[in-house]
Amino acid sequence: MEISKKGKNIELLVALLFILAGVGLRLLPHAPNFTPVAAIALFGAVYFSKMTALILPIAVMAVSDLFIGFYEPKLMVAVYGSFLLSVLLGFWLKKNKKWQTFLGVSFLSSFTFFLLTNFAVFAFSPWYAKSLAGMIQCYLMALPFFRNTLLGDLFYTGVFFGAFELVRVLIGKKFKLHKLSCENLASV
């Protein structure tokens, strides 16, 4: 289905609002890893074009990292890549929209982020012994961050998708009521 020029402009405007919100929420004081980036990736994949969905989380991370600071490139690839995997999960979610799948995909997105980014920390930083014990220690040390990631992903996914569906229902009711009142006036 071809999106009109007006539809593309609206998508761009909403995407920019998501980028600004994502950057702002990363810059404001928050619990470590309690951010909206994965939720933005999922939301973008479900409701925006594929290209916009892929750009959204990368733009949020890149712009906010300009202010926060860049870090080890190999770790950045793991972090940014995990958000691109969230977009891919969102493409699947687009075809399977039920509250259970939203919950499951949000959890899976958090878990994927935890696995990939902490493996990268283990593999590319000098902090842990390069052994099974070192890898286990790395993952154990990261558990508090996983809790925050999971809570943040569930919270922001609920807010973004919930707000969207609420607005859709309210707009639908308004137009339905308006249509009924117009039909009633026409019969007088």
C-alpha positions as YAML, in Angstrom:
chain: A
units: angstrom
residues:
- id: 1
  name: MET
  ca: [0.00, 0.00, 0.00]
- id: 2
  name: GLU
  ca: [1.44, 3.36, -1.07]
- id: 3
  name: ILE
  ca: [1.54, 6.04, 1.60]
- id: 4
  name: SER
  ca: [0.53, 9.52, 0.45]
- id: 5
  name: LYS
  ca: [2.89, 12.48, 0.73]
- id: 6
  name: LYS
  ca: [0.76, 13.82, 3.58]
- id: 7
  name: GLY
  ca: [0.95, 10.41, 5.31]
- id: 8
  name: LYS
  ca: [4.75, 10.39, 4.94]
- id: 9
  name: ASN
  ca: [4.97, 13.89, 6.39]
- id: 10
  name: ILE
  ca: [2.84, 12.88, 9.37]
- id: 11
  name: GLU
  ca: [4.99, 9.76, 9.88]
- id: 12
  name: LEU
  ca: [8.13, 11.91, 9.78]
- id: 13
  name: LEU
  ca: [6.69, 14.38, 12.29]
- id: 14
  name: VAL
  ca: [5.62, 11.63, 14.69]
- id: 15
  name: ALA
  ca: [8.97, 9.87, 14.26]
- id: 16
  name: LEU
  ca: [10.78, 13.11, 15.13]
- id: 17
  name: LEU
  ca: [8.60, 13.45, 18.23]
- id: 18
  name: PHE
  ca: [9.56, 9.90, 19.25]
- id: 19
  name: ILE
  ca: [13.24, 10.71, 18.68]
- id: 20
  name: LEU
  ca: [12.98, 13.86, 20.81]
- id: 21
  name: ALA
  ca: [11.11, 11.98, 23.54]
- id: 22
  name: GLY
  ca: [13.60, 9.11, 23.46]
- id: 23
  name: VAL
  ca: [16.60, 11.44, 23.63]
- id: 24
  name: GLY
  ca: [14.99, 13.51, 26.38]
- id: 25
  name: LEU
  ca: [14.14, 10.47, 28.47]
- id: 26
  name: ARG
  ca: [17.69, 9.12, 28.10]
- id: 27
  name: LEU
  ca: [19.14, 12.46, 29.19]
- id: 28
  name: LEU
  ca: [16.86, 12.99, 32.19]
- id: 29
  name: PRO
  ca: [17.92, 11.30, 35.42]
- id: 30
  name: HIS
  ca: [16.59, 7.74, 35.48]
- id: 31
  name: ALA
  ca: [17.43, 4.31, 36.85]
- id: 32
  name: PRO
  ca: [20.17, 2.69, 34.75]
- id: 33
  name: ASN
  ca: [18.70, 1.10, 31.59]
- id: 34
  name: PHE
  ca: [15.16, 2.32, 32.36]
- id: 35
  name: THR
  ca: [14.76, 3.93, 28.93]
- id: 36
  name: PRO
  ca: [12.19, 3.91, 26.10]
- id: 37
  name: VAL
  ca: [14.53, 2.91, 23.25]
- id: 38
  name: ALA
  ca: [13.37, -0.71, 22.85]
- id: 39
  name: ALA
  ca: [9.72, 0.35, 23.15]
- id: 40
  name: ILE
  ca: [10.29, 2.98, 20.46]
- id: 41
  name: ALA
  ca: [11.86, 0.28, 18.27]
- id: 42
  name: LEU
  ca: [8.86, -2.02, 18.76]
- id: 43
  name: PHE
  ca: [6.30, 0.76, 18.26]
- id: 44
  name: GLY
  ca: [8.05, 2.01, 15.13]
- id: 45
  name: ALA
  ca: [8.12, -1.48, 13.63]
- id: 46
  name: VAL
  ca: [4.39, -1.94, 14.20]
- id: 47
  name: TYR
  ca: [3.12, 1.46, 13.05]
- id: 48
  name: PHE
  ca: [5.75, 3.08, 10.79]
- id: 49
  name: SER
  ca: [7.38, 2.15, 7.50]
- id: 50
  name: LYS
  ca: [10.26, -0.33, 7.68]
- id: 51
  name: MET
  ca: [12.89, 2.32, 6.97]
- id: 52
  name: THR
  ca: [11.56, 4.69, 9.62]
- id: 53
  name: ALA
  ca: [11.33, 1.84, 12.11]
- id: 54
  name: LEU
  ca: [14.97, 0.90, 11.54]
- id: 55
  name: ILE
  ca: [16.17, 4.50, 11.83]
- id: 56
  name: LEU
  ca: [14.20, 5.42, 15.00]
- id: 57
  name: PRO
  ca: [16.16, 3.58, 17.72]
- id: 58
  name: ILE
  ca: [19.52, 4.30, 16.05]
- id: 59
  name: ALA
  ca: [18.68, 8.01, 15.86]
- id: 60
  name: VAL
  ca: [17.61, 8.08, 19.53]
- id: 61
  name: MET
  ca: [20.83, 6.38, 20.59]
- id: 62
  name: ALA
  ca: [23.16, 8.40, 18.33]
- id: 63
  name: VAL
  ca: [21.72, 11.80, 19.24]
- id: 64
  name: SER
  ca: [21.62, 11.06, 22.97]
- id: 65
  name: ASP
  ca: [25.11, 9.54, 22.86]
- id: 66
  name: LEU
  ca: [26.33, 12.88, 21.47]
- id: 67
  name: PHE
  ca: [25.44, 14.31, 24.89]
- id: 68
  name: ILE
  ca: [26.07, 11.29, 27.13]
- id: 69
  name: GLY
  ca: [29.29, 10.29, 25.42]
- id: 70
  name: PHE
  ca: [30.34, 7.55, 23.05]
- id: 71
  name: TYR
  ca: [32.05, 4.43, 24.33]
- id: 72
  name: GLU
  ca: [33.89, 1.34, 23.10]
- id: 73
  name: PRO
  ca: [32.77, 0.88, 19.45]
- id: 74
  name: LYS
  ca: [32.39, -2.90, 19.81]
- id: 75
  name: LEU
  ca: [30.03, -2.39, 22.76]
- id: 76
  name: MET
  ca: [28.12, 0.28, 20.84]
- id: 77
  name: VAL
  ca: [27.60, -2.16, 17.97]
- id: 78
  name: ALA
  ca: [26.11, -4.67, 20.43]
- id: 79
  name: VAL
  ca: [23.83, -2.05, 22.02]
- id: 80
  name: TYR
  ca: [22.66, -0.52, 18.75]
- id: 81
  name: GLY
  ca: [22.35, -3.98, 17.17]
- id: 82
  name: SER
  ca: [20.16, -5.21, 20.00]
- id: 83
  name: PHE
  ca: [17.75, -2.35, 19.29]
- id: 84
  name: LEU
  ca: [17.68, -3.30, 15.62]
- id: 85
  name: LEU
  ca: [16.75, -6.82, 16.73]
- id: 86
  name: SER
  ca: [13.89, -5.22, 18.69]
- id: 87
  name: VAL
  ca: [12.72, -3.67, 15.41]
- id: 88
  name: LEU
  ca: [12.76, -7.14, 13.80]
- id: 89
  name: LEU
  ca: [10.71, -8.47, 16.72]
- id: 90
  name: GLY
  ca: [8.33, -5.56, 16.13]
- id: 91
  name: PHE
  ca: [7.89, -6.56, 12.48]
- id: 92
  name: TRP
  ca: [6.67, -9.95, 13.72]
- id: 93
  name: LEU
  ca: [4.52, -8.25, 16.37]
- id: 94
  name: LYS
  ca: [2.83, -6.20, 13.64]
- id: 95
  name: LYS
  ca: [1.22, -9.40, 12.34]
- id: 96
  name: ASN
  ca: [0.42, -10.81, 15.80]
- id: 97
  name: LYS
  ca: [-1.11, -7.97, 17.79]
- id: 98
  name: LYS
  ca: [-2.52, -9.34, 21.04]
- id: 99
  name: TRP
  ca: [-1.77, -8.18, 24.56]
- id: 100
  name: GLN
  ca: [0.05, -11.45, 25.25]
- id: 101
  name: THR
  ca: [2.35, -10.99, 22.28]
- id: 102
  name: PHE
  ca: [3.07, -7.37, 23.24]
- id: 103
  name: LEU
  ca: [4.09, -8.60, 26.68]
- id: 104
  name: GLY
  ca: [6.12, -11.51, 25.34]
- id: 105
  name: VAL
  ca: [7.92, -9.47, 22.68]
- id: 106
  name: SER
  ca: [8.71, -6.73, 25.19]
- id: 107
  name: PHE
  ca: [10.22, -9.35, 27.51]
- id: 108
  name: LEU
  ca: [12.10, -11.00, 24.62]
- id: 109
  name: SER
  ca: [13.48, -7.62, 23.56]
- id: 110
  name: SER
  ca: [14.78, -6.99, 27.10]
- id: 111
  name: PHE
  ca: [16.27, -10.47, 27.31]
- id: 112
  name: THR
  ca: [17.98, -10.14, 23.92]
- id: 113
  name: PHE
  ca: [19.46, -6.79, 24.97]
- id: 114
  name: PHE
  ca: [20.71, -8.37, 28.21]
- id: 115
  name: LEU
  ca: [22.29, -11.36, 26.47]
- id: 116
  name: LEU
  ca: [23.96, -9.48, 23.62]
- id: 117
  name: THR
  ca: [25.23, -6.42, 25.45]
- id: 118
  name: ASN
  ca: [26.59, -8.32, 28.42]
- id: 119
  name: PHE
  ca: [28.27, -10.86, 26.18]
- id: 120
  name: ALA
  ca: [29.93, -7.92, 24.44]
- id: 121
  name: VAL
  ca: [31.03, -6.52, 27.82]
- id: 122
  name: PHE
  ca: [32.48, -9.91, 28.72]
- id: 123
  name: ALA
  ca: [34.20, -10.36, 25.35]
- id: 124
  name: PHE
  ca: [35.53, -6.86, 24.73]
- id: 125
  name: SER
  ca: [36.27, -5.35, 28.13]
- id: 126
  name: PRO
  ca: [39.12, -6.20, 30.50]
- id: 127
  name: TRP
  ca: [36.74, -6.41, 33.47]
- id: 128
  name: TYR
  ca: [36.13, -10.16, 33.45]
- id: 129
  name: ALA
  ca: [38.33, -13.21, 33.07]
- id: 130
  name: LYS
  ca: [37.96, -14.76, 29.65]
- id: 131
  name: SER
  ca: [36.56, -17.99, 31.01]
- id: 132
  name: LEU
  ca: [33.19, -19.56, 31.75]
- id: 133
  name: ALA
  ca: [33.46, -18.27, 35.32]
- id: 134
  name: GLY
  ca: [34.19, -14.76, 34.01]
- id: 135
  name: MET
  ca: [31.19, -14.87, 31.70]
- id: 136
  name: ILE
  ca: [28.91, -16.08, 34.50]
- id: 137
  name: GLN
  ca: [30.23, -13.32, 36.75]
- id: 138
  name: CYS
  ca: [29.53, -10.75, 34.03]
- id: 139
  name: TYR
  ca: [25.92, -11.87, 33.65]
- id: 140
  name: LEU
  ca: [25.39, -12.05, 37.41]
- id: 141
  name: MET
  ca: [26.75, -8.52, 37.87]
- id: 142
  name: ALA
  ca: [24.35, -7.31, 35.19]
- id: 143
  name: LEU
  ca: [21.16, -8.70, 36.76]
- id: 144
  name: PRO
  ca: [20.18, -5.39, 38.45]
- id: 145
  name: PHE
  ca: [20.48, -3.70, 35.06]
- id: 146
  name: PHE
  ca: [18.33, -6.42, 33.49]
- id: 147
  name: ARG
  ca: [15.59, -5.73, 36.04]
- id: 148
  name: ASN
  ca: [15.62, -2.05, 35.08]
- id: 149
  name: THR
  ca: [15.71, -2.86, 31.36]
- id: 150
  name: LEU
  ca: [12.74, -5.19, 31.69]
- id: 151
  name: LEU
  ca: [10.73, -2.75, 33.81]
- id: 152
  name: GLY
  ca: [11.52, 0.12, 31.45]
- id: 153
  name: ASP
  ca: [10.64, -1.87, 28.35]
- id: 154
  name: LEU
  ca: [7.36, -3.10, 29.83]
- id: 155
  name: PHE
  ca: [6.47, 0.38, 31.10]
- id: 156
  name: TYR
  ca: [7.23, 2.29, 27.91]
- id: 157
  name: THR
  ca: [5.77, -0.39, 25.64]
- id: 158
  name: GLY
  ca: [2.57, -0.22, 27.69]
- id: 159
  name: VAL
  ca: [2.53, 3.58, 27.57]
- id: 160
  name: PHE
  ca: [3.21, 3.90, 23.82]
- id: 161
  name: PHE
  ca: [0.95, 1.12, 22.59]
- id: 162
  name: GLY
  ca: [-1.70, 1.79, 25.23]
- id: 163
  name: ALA
  ca: [-1.86, 5.52, 24.45]
- id: 164
  name: PHE
  ca: [-2.03, 4.80, 20.73]
- id: 165
  name: GLU
  ca: [-4.89, 2.34, 21.12]
- id: 166
  name: LEU
  ca: [-6.73, 4.66, 23.52]
- id: 167
  name: VAL
  ca: [-6.47, 7.53, 21.04]
- id: 168
  name: ARG
  ca: [-7.62, 5.24, 18.23]
- id: 169
  name: VAL
  ca: [-10.69, 4.18, 20.25]
- id: 170
  name: LEU
  ca: [-11.53, 7.74, 21.28]
- id: 171
  name: ILE
  ca: [-11.19, 9.06, 17.74]
- id: 172
  name: GLY
  ca: [-13.28, 6.14, 16.45]
- id: 173
  name: LYS
  ca: [-16.03, 6.89, 18.96]
- id: 174
  name: LYS
  ca: [-15.98, 10.60, 18.15]
- id: 175
  name: PHE
  ca: [-16.32, 10.01, 14.42]
- id: 176
  name: LYS
  ca: [-18.96, 7.34, 14.94]
- id: 177
  name: LEU
  ca: [-21.00, 9.71, 17.13]
- id: 178
  name: HIS
  ca: [-20.51, 12.51, 14.62]
- id: 179
  name: LYS
  ca: [-21.64, 10.24, 11.77]
- id: 180
  name: LEU
  ca: [-24.75, 9.20, 13.73]
- id: 181
  name: SER
  ca: [-25.66, 12.80, 14.52]
- id: 182
  name: CYS
  ca: [-25.23, 13.77, 10.84]
- id: 183
  name: GLU
  ca: [-27.47, 10.87, 9.79]
- id: 184
  name: ASN
  ca: [-30.10, 11.93, 12.34]
- id: 185
  name: LEU
  ca: [-30.02, 15.50, 11.03]
- id: 186
  name: ALA
  ca: [-30.40, 14.29, 7.44]
- id: 187
  name: SER
  ca: [-33.58, 12.39, 8.30]
- id: 188
  name: VAL
  ca: [-35.31, 15.48, 9.77]
...
